Amino acid sequence: MTRERTHKRLEPGTLVKVNRSNDYGIVLRVKINWGSDQNVIDDPFCYEVLVKGKKVSAYGGMLTVIGDN
C-alpha cells in the first residue's frame, strides 16, 4: 500500500494520518476553505477528521492518505 500526501478532495470514510500529531483518523466531513488565511494555506478543502474519538480540523496538506473507502 502506498502513502501519498494530498491536495485533492478526500471523500468521507478515507483513512488518513494527521501529520502534526502522527495520529490516524477517518475523514468525517469535507468543508470548503473560505477563511481569511486562504492566501497562507494553499488548499481549498478543510476536513473534519475523527481522531481518538474527537473531531479535529485539518487541511489536505496536513494529511497523509493511508486508505480510501
Buried (B, 14 or more C-beta within 10 A) or exposed (E): EEEEEBEEEBEEEBBBBBEEEEBBBBBBEBEEBEEEEEEEBEBBBBBBBBBEEEEBEBBBBBBBBBEEE
